Amino acid sequence: MSELAFKPATALCDDLAEGRVGCVDLLEHYLARTARYDEALNAIVVRDLDLDRARKQAAEADAALARGERWGPLHGLPMTVKESYGVAGLPTTWGMEHLAGQPGGETAVAVERLQAAGAVVFGKTNVPVLLGDWQSYNSIYGQTNNPWDVARTPGGSSGGSAAALAAGLTGLEAGSDIGGSIRVPAAFCGVYGLKPTWGVIPLRGHTPVPGMLTPADIAVVGPLARSADDLDLALGVMAGADGPEADGWQLALPAEPRQRFSDFRVAVWLDAGQVPLQAGVGAAIQQVADRLASLGASVSDQARPDVDPAEAWQLYVNLLYYVLGSRQPPDRVAEAAARYPALRVNDVSDEAMMDRGMMRPHREWLGDNEARNRLRWRWQAFFADWDLLLCPVFGTTAFPHDHSEPNESRQLLIDGEAHGYSEQLFWPGLTGVSYLPSVSAPIGHDADGLPIGMQIVAPAYHERRAIQFARLLADEIGGFTPPPGYAD
């Protein structure tokens, strides 16, 4: 039965539709595996109303199939979602203590669409406080561990999502990403993750502020899964205009016609100046690039967008802290207001950057936004000549848990040398700040057996190009593999 647990969602949906497994049976299978394995992982931290609601929905899904009815492409599929999504009746804390125990509010639009397509959402997965870390722990739910090595982080902030998928505890997952929060956990746990173009999937209902309607800049929501096909399936369900825009706009993401690697023009970017990269991670991506060239793809390790990496990095950091600053409580805003006039220009501590994010004049944001849009046009020119960019998701594989405070004091050991924790925001931020879609795809393992992920970056609104490439890559070199020790 463990083979069933690790099947892609697309295969599970076919099994359900064809009656090879029942909806209730599949839900109970995942619940049994969760009971067996999740104590060590702590990935699924919120269960749906003692599971009565999920079991009732699964039974109704079975009855509907018996009548010849199918609610949608996810009919009867058990799945979980990141804790930060609103789900009616369930708490949504974003890892913040003052929100613990409060009744859940409205269901997020993306979750509503998954449920309308037939998914049985039976729980929520763990996150760091305010979704602000590459580790997933908080004082409410505790620490989530990586199924490949429980002494290491599964990534963050969608760490519970990726860990649950990799361990075979759920059929599909929905996460969110502003600084690699889908892509990094996917890479660390050896699954797939899609960061869509900004605005493609509505953010409404994914917020620590109940009722907020304005989508956060850079932030996106999207699926994590065990196959590229699953990303495509979930994207088709979750994407589309919301609210007032739905009356006048229709989303038409282009299909991807390329069926062979020889049809692709691929740029590879591994060297980002002072941003360190673990040798094994770089070697794995280079090996993929070499394989692509041998299969007829046009591959360049020199082609680059007309983008200054340092400029892009600073712009991303500025815009990121505007968003993070907007989430701070009133007492924190008051502290920032008191400190801001005396801030030194060269103070780039996390506290100082957060203060600036809350206090900088609006005209400065307008200037940064103009600079960002100029970057977007440069990327568009680059993608006129190149179909995709391949680059790291993160500079290392999954690293050991480190809860030392403040975050900026933490260091990552990369090939024996200590480096700053925040430096690794570069690769997620490079594409995030310009709203580009990218897929994090597993491409192998390092010398310690830990998964290595690669970022497949496509032009804006060409999610399906990155997904198709990930699909072809899995056929060529293999895709998701279960971590050892999770077979029934």
PAMILUM-621276 format. One record per residue (C-alpha): x, y, z; residue in one letter. Coordinates in Angstrom, 3 decimals, padded with zeros to 6 digits. Layout:
BEGIN
{{X,Y,Z},'A'}
...
***
This chain:
BEGIN
{{000.000,000.000,000.000},'M'}
{{002.950,002.396,000.428},'S'}
{{003.113,002.571,-003.366},'E'}
{{-000.368,004.082,-003.276},'L'}
{{000.757,006.717,-000.761},'A'}
{{003.554,007.942,-003.021},'F'}
{{001.604,008.008,-006.276},'K'}
{{001.237,011.351,-008.063},'P'}
{{-002.094,013.075,-007.507},'A'}
{{-002.958,012.647,-011.188},'T'}
{{-002.620,008.858,-010.857},'A'}
{{-004.603,008.861,-007.607},'L'}
{{-007.423,010.826,-009.236},'C'}
{{-007.520,008.272,-012.068},'D'}
{{-007.638,005.441,-009.515},'D'}
{{-010.533,007.115,-007.718},'L'}
{{-012.447,007.834,-010.924},'A'}
{{-012.021,004.266,-012.172},'E'}
{{-012.959,002.701,-008.835},'G'}
{{-009.571,001.084,-008.220},'R'}
{{-009.603,002.682,-004.774},'V'}
{{-012.403,004.306,-002.823},'G'}
{{-012.375,007.905,-001.616},'C'}
{{-012.902,006.863,001.999},'V'}
{{-010.280,004.131,001.668},'D'}
{{-007.686,006.547,000.315},'L'}
{{-008.405,009.107,003.036},'L'}
{{-008.095,006.444,005.737},'E'}
{{-004.852,005.261,004.158},'H'}
{{-003.308,008.719,004.477},'Y'}
{{-004.703,009.160,007.986},'L'}
{{-003.170,005.854,009.054},'A'}
{{000.188,006.854,007.606},'R'}
{{-000.051,010.216,009.345},'T'}
{{-000.711,008.467,012.663},'A'}
{{002.290,006.219,012.063},'R'}
{{004.881,008.641,010.739},'Y'}
{{003.948,012.211,011.622},'D'}
{{004.911,012.088,015.279},'E'}
{{008.545,012.150,014.176},'A'}
{{007.944,014.717,011.420},'L'}
{{005.276,017.023,012.887},'N'}
{{004.209,018.128,009.409},'A'}
{{000.374,018.038,009.580},'I'}
{{-000.347,020.151,012.644},'V'}
{{-004.055,020.951,012.234},'V'}
{{-006.680,018.258,011.597},'R'}
{{-010.082,019.092,010.178},'D'}
{{-012.667,019.058,013.001},'L'}
{{-011.400,015.755,014.397},'D'}
{{-011.640,014.546,010.783},'L'}
{{-015.434,014.089,010.889},'D'}
{{-015.958,016.628,008.125},'R'}
{{-013.268,015.080,005.900},'A'}
{{-014.621,011.563,006.407},'R'}
{{-018.147,012.724,005.607},'K'}
{{-016.976,014.456,002.431},'Q'}
{{-015.040,011.363,001.329},'A'}
{{-018.128,009.204,001.880},'A'}
{{-020.205,011.644,-000.173},'E'}
{{-017.569,011.523,-002.905},'A'}
{{-017.852,007.730,-003.034},'D'}
{{-021.643,007.963,-003.214},'A'}
{{-021.438,010.530,-006.017},'A'}
{{-019.147,008.279,-008.073},'L'}
{{-021.590,005.395,-007.546},'A'}
{{-024.283,007.605,-009.103},'R'}
{{-022.033,008.423,-012.027},'G'}
{{-021.256,011.953,-010.813},'E'}
{{-017.838,013.579,-010.639},'R'}
{{-017.398,016.918,-008.921},'W'}
{{-014.200,017.874,-010.722},'G'}
{{-010.680,016.760,-011.601},'P'}
{{-009.731,016.278,-007.912},'L'}
{{-012.857,014.296,-006.980},'H'}
{{-012.217,012.555,-003.664},'G'}
{{-008.480,013.317,-003.501},'L'}
{{-007.280,013.712,000.118},'P'}
{{-004.948,016.678,000.493},'M'}
{{-003.597,019.179,002.975},'T'}
{{-002.833,022.897,002.721},'V'}
{{-000.361,025.227,004.372},'K'}
{{-001.454,026.534,007.780},'E'}
{{-001.462,030.112,006.469},'S'}
{{-004.496,029.496,004.239},'Y'}
{{-007.867,030.332,005.686},'G'}
{{-010.067,027.238,006.031},'V'}
{{-013.490,027.693,007.607},'A'}
{{-013.616,026.213,011.099},'G'}
{{-009.844,025.794,011.434},'L'}
{{-007.315,028.119,013.105},'P'}
{{-005.012,030.213,010.943},'T'}
{{-002.139,031.550,013.022},'T'}
{{000.850,032.019,010.698},'W'}
{{002.745,030.658,013.713},'G'}
{{001.865,033.693,015.895},'M'}
{{000.883,032.960,019.483},'E'}
{{-001.736,035.697,019.772},'H'}
{{-003.779,034.039,017.002},'L'}
{{-003.699,030.566,018.573},'A'}
{{-007.056,029.209,019.635},'G'}
{{-009.090,031.753,017.697},'Q'}
{{-011.896,030.401,015.506},'P'}
{{-011.127,030.095,011.831},'G'}
{{-012.462,032.631,009.389},'G'}
{{-013.399,032.350,005.732},'E'}
{{-011.849,029.811,003.403},'T'}
{{-009.199,031.186,001.056},'A'}
{{-010.164,031.441,-002.612},'V'}
{{-007.457,028.974,-003.709},'A'}
{{-008.691,026.402,-001.183},'V'}
{{-012.300,026.967,-002.213},'E'}
{{-011.308,026.170,-005.789},'R'}
{{-009.505,022.989,-004.745},'L'}
{{-012.550,021.891,-002.767},'Q'}
{{-014.913,022.788,-005.604},'A'}
{{-012.799,020.543,-007.845},'A'}
{{-013.494,017.690,-005.421},'G'}
{{-010.479,017.712,-003.099},'A'}
{{-010.978,016.495,000.472},'V'}
{{-008.901,018.886,002.590},'V'}
{{-008.224,017.014,005.832},'F'}
{{-005.566,019.148,007.500},'G'}
{{-003.084,022.010,007.508},'K'}
{{000.703,021.865,007.542},'T'}
{{003.274,023.660,009.656},'N'}
{{004.955,027.036,009.055},'V'}
{{007.481,029.374,010.707},'P'}
{{006.359,032.535,012.478},'V'}
{{004.924,034.976,009.934},'L'}
{{006.208,032.598,007.220},'L'}
{{009.619,034.232,007.670},'G'}
{{012.177,031.430,007.696},'D'}
{{013.645,028.483,005.761},'W'}
{{012.833,026.407,008.815},'Q'}
{{009.300,025.550,009.909},'S'}
{{008.841,025.919,013.631},'Y'}
{{006.816,028.045,016.027},'N'}
{{005.789,028.036,019.685},'S'}
{{002.259,026.820,018.885},'I'}
{{002.936,023.682,016.868},'Y'}
{{006.646,023.053,017.362},'G'}
{{009.291,022.012,014.839},'Q'}
{{008.782,020.170,011.553},'T'}
{{011.536,017.775,010.491},'N'}
{{012.790,016.667,007.101},'N'}
{{011.787,013.067,006.250},'P'}
{{015.185,012.525,004.613},'W'}
{{016.926,013.403,007.885},'D'}
{{014.911,014.505,010.907},'V'}
{{017.898,016.448,012.241},'A'}
{{017.505,018.836,009.286},'R'}
{{014.976,021.417,008.218},'T'}
{{012.376,020.553,005.563},'P'}
{{012.647,024.150,004.414},'G'}
{{010.267,027.017,004.930},'G'}
{{007.934,028.491,004.961},'S'}
{{005.961,025.675,003.285},'S'}
{{008.068,023.146,005.173},'G'}
{{005.177,021.121,006.545},'G'}
{{003.734,020.941,003.040},'S'}
{{006.882,019.497,001.471},'A'}
{{007.590,017.108,004.362},'A'}
{{004.053,015.689,004.277},'A'}
{{004.254,015.119,000.519},'L'}
{{007.688,013.512,000.616},'A'}
{{006.686,011.145,003.440},'A'}
{{003.525,010.048,001.639},'G'}
{{001.076,011.562,004.134},'L'}
{{-001.040,013.518,001.651},'T'}
{{-001.987,013.512,-002.017},'G'}
{{-001.330,017.155,-002.913},'L'}
{{-000.369,020.400,-001.198},'E'}
{{-000.863,024.142,-001.517},'A'}
{{001.842,026.529,-000.304},'G'}
{{002.931,030.128,-000.713},'S'}
{{006.136,031.919,-001.698},'D'}
{{007.668,035.361,-001.319},'I'}
{{011.297,034.383,-000.750},'G'}
{{011.481,030.767,-001.854},'G'}
{{008.820,029.457,000.506},'S'}
{{007.494,026.944,-002.046},'I'}
{{010.700,026.347,-003.964},'R'}
{{013.147,025.829,-001.074},'V'}
{{011.041,023.222,000.806},'P'}
{{010.400,021.424,-002.483},'A'}
{{014.162,021.270,-003.104},'A'}
{{015.000,020.220,000.459},'F'}
{{012.415,017.411,000.489},'C'}
{{012.789,016.204,-003.108},'G'}
{{009.325,017.148,-004.391},'V'}
{{008.031,019.621,-006.990},'Y'}
{{006.886,023.171,-006.333},'G'}
{{005.477,025.895,-008.568},'L'}
{{005.905,029.599,-007.892},'K'}
{{003.480,031.077,-010.412},'P'}
{{003.552,034.504,-012.004},'T'}
{{002.407,037.085,-009.474},'W'}
{{-001.381,037.414,-009.552},'G'}
{{-002.148,034.213,-011.473},'V'}
{{-003.627,032.527,-008.387},'I'}
{{-005.631,034.796,-006.050},'P'}
{{-004.149,035.540,-002.622},'L'}
{{-007.459,036.432,-000.992},'R'}
{{-007.821,034.457,002.220},'G'}
{{-004.083,033.890,002.573},'H'}
{{-003.288,036.642,005.059},'T'}
{{-002.577,037.145,008.757},'P'}
{{-005.008,040.073,008.687},'V'}
{{-008.595,038.786,008.379},'P'}
{{-010.529,040.375,005.555},'G'}
{{-007.536,041.926,003.776},'M'}
{{-008.278,042.256,000.054},'L'}
{{-005.080,043.814,-001.345},'T'}
{{-002.632,041.123,-002.512},'P'}
{{000.859,041.445,-001.071},'A'}
{{003.582,042.436,-003.529},'D'}
{{005.862,039.578,-004.727},'I'}
{{003.904,037.007,-002.679},'A'}
{{002.184,034.161,-004.527},'V'}
{{000.355,030.965,-003.675},'V'}
{{000.812,027.727,-005.596},'G'}
{{000.985,023.936,-005.478},'P'}
{{003.562,021.442,-004.254},'L'}
{{003.361,017.886,-005.538},'A'}
{{005.137,014.646,-006.351},'R'}
{{005.119,015.176,-010.115},'S'}
{{005.155,017.916,-012.724},'A'}
{{001.791,016.653,-014.016},'D'}
{{000.338,017.324,-010.569},'D'}
{{001.542,020.935,-010.696},'L'}
{{-000.257,021.365,-014.015},'D'}
{{-003.425,019.809,-012.632},'L'}
{{-003.436,022.008,-009.529},'A'}
{{-002.561,025.144,-011.496},'L'}
{{-005.569,024.610,-013.725},'G'}
{{-007.803,024.395,-010.661},'V'}
{{-006.339,027.238,-008.593},'M'}
{{-005.606,029.900,-011.226},'A'}
{{-007.923,032.588,-012.529},'G'}
{{-009.216,036.079,-011.828},'A'}
{{-010.955,036.852,-008.545},'D'}
{{-013.541,039.386,-007.448},'G'}
{{-013.997,042.526,-009.585},'P'}
{{-011.344,041.392,-012.086},'E'}
{{-013.324,038.239,-012.834},'A'}
{{-016.030,040.338,-014.492},'D'}
{{-013.678,041.568,-017.184},'G'}
{{-010.528,039.464,-017.263},'W'}
{{-009.959,035.869,-018.250},'Q'}
{{-006.694,034.050,-017.662},'L'}
{{-005.296,032.292,-020.734},'A'}
{{-001.958,030.759,-019.790},'L'}
{{-000.220,029.638,-023.000},'P'}
{{000.060,025.931,-023.692},'A'}
{{003.589,024.651,-024.211},'E'}
{{004.152,023.122,-027.664},'P'}
{{007.727,021.891,-027.132},'R'}
{{007.862,018.112,-026.795},'Q'}
{{011.612,017.419,-026.973},'R'}
{{014.695,018.874,-025.359},'F'}
{{015.998,019.690,-028.827},'S'}
{{013.186,022.252,-029.074},'D'}
{{014.486,024.235,-026.098},'F'}
{{017.001,027.073,-025.822},'R'}
{{018.271,026.970,-022.245},'V'}
{{020.493,029.354,-020.296},'A'}
{{022.272,028.128,-017.166},'V'}
{{023.263,030.539,-014.378},'W'}
{{025.348,029.153,-011.506},'L'}
{{027.744,031.973,-010.648},'D'}
{{026.279,034.904,-008.750},'A'}
{{029.396,036.602,-007.482},'G'}
{{029.490,036.578,-003.696},'Q'}
{{026.517,034.215,-003.302},'V'}
{{027.997,030.840,-002.277},'P'}
{{026.918,027.572,-003.850},'L'}
{{027.596,024.110,-002.464},'Q'}
{{029.798,022.245,-004.940},'A'}
{{027.444,019.278,-005.089},'G'}
{{024.467,021.498,-005.922},'V'}
{{026.305,023.263,-008.716},'G'}
{{027.677,019.991,-010.082},'A'}
{{024.198,018.445,-010.196},'A'}
{{022.780,021.377,-012.188},'I'}
{{025.790,021.333,-014.498},'Q'}
{{025.255,017.612,-015.072},'Q'}
{{021.681,018.328,-016.111},'V'}
{{022.907,021.044,-018.483},'A'}
{{025.419,018.660,-020.042},'D'}
{{022.748,016.007,-020.492},'R'}
{{020.470,018.543,-022.176},'L'}
{{023.222,019.521,-024.614},'A'}
{{023.819,015.874,-025.474},'S'}
{{020.101,015.528,-026.226},'L'}
{{020.123,018.408,-028.698},'G'}
{{019.043,021.355,-026.576},'A'}
{{020.706,024.697,-027.211},'S'}
{{022.492,025.343,-023.905},'V'}
{{024.529,028.383,-022.813},'S'}
{{026.303,029.031,-019.537},'D'}
{{027.071,032.591,-020.656},'Q'}
{{023.670,033.966,-021.649},'A'}
{{022.282,036.370,-019.038},'R'}
{{019.485,038.889,-018.831},'P'}
{{020.611,042.507,-018.816},'D'}
{{020.309,042.509,-015.043},'V'}
{{022.914,043.597,-012.508},'D'}
{{022.722,040.914,-009.779},'P'}
{{023.605,043.410,-007.043},'A'}
{{020.933,045.827,-008.263},'E'}
{{018.320,043.089,-008.471},'A'}
{{019.234,041.870,-004.988},'W'}
{{018.927,045.306,-003.390},'Q'}
{{015.655,045.965,-005.166},'L'}
{{014.237,042.654,-003.994},'Y'}
{{015.281,043.317,-000.404},'V'}
{{013.730,046.801,-000.453},'N'}
{{010.424,045.576,-001.853},'L'}
{{010.387,042.519,000.411},'L'}
{{010.710,044.615,003.540},'Y'}
{{007.886,046.887,002.421},'Y'}
{{005.689,043.778,002.464},'V'}
{{007.071,042.421,005.735},'L'}
{{006.694,045.845,007.323},'G'}
{{003.036,045.976,006.383},'S'}
{{002.413,042.828,008.470},'R'}
{{003.817,044.220,011.726},'Q'}
{{001.559,044.905,014.750},'P'}
{{000.961,048.500,015.946},'P'}
{{003.471,048.333,018.800},'D'}
{{006.217,047.322,016.368},'R'}
{{005.258,050.187,014.046},'V'}
{{005.541,052.616,016.956},'A'}
{{009.042,051.314,017.738},'E'}
{{010.051,051.773,014.110},'A'}
{{008.717,055.329,014.031},'A'}
{{010.848,056.222,017.037},'A'}
{{014.037,054.713,015.620},'R'}
{{013.705,055.619,011.937},'Y'}
{{014.991,059.229,012.036},'P'}
{{018.293,058.092,013.570},'A'}
{{018.894,055.026,011.399},'L'}
{{022.384,054.898,009.909},'R'}
{{022.565,054.443,006.146},'V'}
{{024.965,051.522,006.504},'N'}
{{022.809,049.699,009.078},'D'}
{{021.502,046.683,007.176},'V'}
{{020.476,044.638,010.192},'S'}
{{017.127,042.869,010.011},'D'}
{{015.660,045.293,012.545},'E'}
{{016.822,048.322,010.545},'A'}
{{015.544,046.924,007.268},'M'}
{{012.175,046.199,008.862},'M'}
{{012.039,049.732,010.256},'D'}
{{012.708,051.119,006.776},'R'}
{{010.051,048.856,005.315},'G'}
{{007.498,050.431,007.621},'M'}
{{008.686,054.038,007.505},'M'}
{{010.194,054.882,004.093},'R'}
{{008.228,057.478,002.117},'P'}
{{005.809,056.282,-000.533},'H'}
{{007.772,058.082,-003.258},'R'}
{{010.710,055.764,-002.542},'E'}
{{008.470,052.738,-003.067},'W'}
{{007.326,054.281,-006.359},'L'}
{{010.946,054.568,-007.469},'G'}
{{011.661,050.965,-006.538},'D'}
{{008.538,049.807,-008.329},'N'}
{{009.633,051.641,-011.489},'E'}
{{013.050,049.988,-011.234},'A'}
{{011.356,046.608,-010.843},'R'}
{{009.264,047.118,-013.946},'N'}
{{012.399,048.002,-015.896},'R'}
{{013.820,044.663,-014.731},'L'}
{{010.698,042.899,-015.962},'R'}
{{011.157,044.371,-019.428},'W'}
{{014.809,043.280,-019.474},'R'}
{{013.779,039.736,-018.564},'W'}
{{011.209,039.803,-021.347},'Q'}
{{013.947,040.744,-023.831},'A'}
{{016.116,037.912,-022.526},'F'}
{{013.315,035.379,-022.979},'F'}
{{012.901,036.453,-026.597},'A'}
{{016.201,034.637,-027.209},'D'}
{{016.077,031.942,-024.515},'W'}
{{013.149,029.754,-023.550},'D'}
{{014.178,028.988,-019.969},'L'}
{{016.750,029.783,-017.328},'L'}
{{018.120,027.029,-015.089},'L'}
{{019.610,028.116,-011.762},'C'}
{{019.825,027.028,-008.117},'P'}
{{016.881,027.186,-005.769},'V'}
{{019.202,027.512,-002.770},'F'}
{{022.933,027.263,-002.273},'G'}
{{022.829,024.105,-000.154},'T'}
{{020.789,021.000,000.459},'T'}
{{018.745,020.768,003.678},'A'}
{{020.750,022.076,006.615},'F'}
{{020.577,021.179,010.337},'P'}
{{017.968,022.861,012.541},'H'}
{{019.170,026.161,013.980},'D'}
{{016.759,028.200,016.107},'H'}
{{019.301,030.734,017.345},'S'}
{{018.121,034.326,017.450},'E'}
{{018.234,036.723,015.757},'P'}
{{018.008,035.059,012.364},'N'}
{{020.722,037.266,010.934},'E'}
{{023.229,035.796,013.393},'S'}
{{022.802,032.350,011.876},'R'}
{{025.317,030.963,009.442},'Q'}
{{025.232,028.187,006.859},'L'}
{{028.184,025.882,006.426},'L'}
{{028.889,025.553,002.707},'I'}
{{031.741,023.243,001.750},'D'}
{{033.370,023.859,005.106},'G'}
{{033.030,027.647,005.117},'E'}
{{030.536,029.685,007.128},'A'}
{{028.292,032.088,005.206},'H'}
{{025.469,034.464,006.104},'G'}
{{021.994,032.983,006.433},'Y'}
{{020.203,035.696,004.472},'S'}
{{022.552,035.542,001.469},'E'}
{{020.573,032.591,000.136},'Q'}
{{017.575,034.825,-000.531},'L'}
{{019.387,035.769,-003.744},'F'}
{{018.226,032.906,-005.974},'W'}
{{014.549,032.988,-004.918},'P'}
{{014.557,036.801,-004.977},'G'}
{{016.170,037.068,-008.419},'L'}
{{013.044,035.714,-010.071},'T'}
{{010.495,036.653,-007.433},'G'}
{{011.064,040.391,-007.615},'V'}
{{010.323,040.327,-011.373},'S'}
{{007.184,038.182,-010.944},'Y'}
{{008.608,035.303,-013.009},'L'}
{{007.173,031.785,-012.711},'P'}
{{009.512,028.967,-011.775},'S'}
{{009.377,025.286,-010.921},'V'}
{{011.566,023.696,-008.283},'S'}
{{012.309,020.182,-009.563},'A'}
{{014.304,017.346,-007.934},'P'}
{{017.416,016.416,-009.928},'I'}
{{019.292,014.010,-007.674},'G'}
{{020.970,013.716,-004.275},'H'}
{{024.162,014.947,-002.658},'D'}
{{026.892,012.834,-001.056},'A'}
{{024.808,012.570,002.130},'D'}
{{021.777,011.320,000.221},'G'}
{{019.859,014.591,000.577},'L'}
{{017.699,015.832,-002.323},'P'}
{{018.983,018.514,-004.688},'I'}
{{016.535,020.831,-006.417},'G'}
{{016.883,023.044,-009.483},'M'}
{{014.933,026.157,-010.399},'Q'}
{{013.376,026.170,-013.892},'I'}
{{012.504,029.786,-014.684},'V'}
{{010.144,030.756,-017.513},'A'}
{{008.828,034.033,-018.932},'P'}
{{005.872,035.627,-017.193},'A'}
{{002.665,033.603,-017.648},'Y'}
{{004.541,030.647,-019.146},'H'}
{{004.116,028.354,-016.150},'E'}
{{003.330,025.486,-018.468},'R'}
{{006.669,025.850,-020.234},'R'}
{{008.531,025.296,-016.959},'A'}
{{006.174,022.451,-016.026},'I'}
{{006.618,020.751,-019.393},'Q'}
{{010.375,020.980,-019.074},'F'}
{{010.207,019.459,-015.580},'A'}
{{008.022,016.667,-016.968},'R'}
{{010.515,015.878,-019.733},'L'}
{{013.379,016.048,-017.251},'L'}
{{011.729,013.500,-014.955},'A'}
{{011.308,011.145,-017.904},'D'}
{{015.023,011.521,-018.685},'E'}
{{016.730,011.491,-015.269},'I'}
{{013.969,010.521,-012.839},'G'}
{{011.838,012.677,-010.578},'G'}
{{010.477,012.231,-007.072},'F'}
{{011.776,009.296,-005.049},'T'}
{{010.421,008.440,-001.571},'P'}
{{012.774,008.898,001.360},'P'}
{{013.903,005.651,002.980},'P'}
{{011.978,004.356,005.966},'G'}
{{008.428,005.365,005.009},'Y'}
{{007.160,002.165,003.397},'A'}
{{004.208,000.512,005.122},'D'}
***
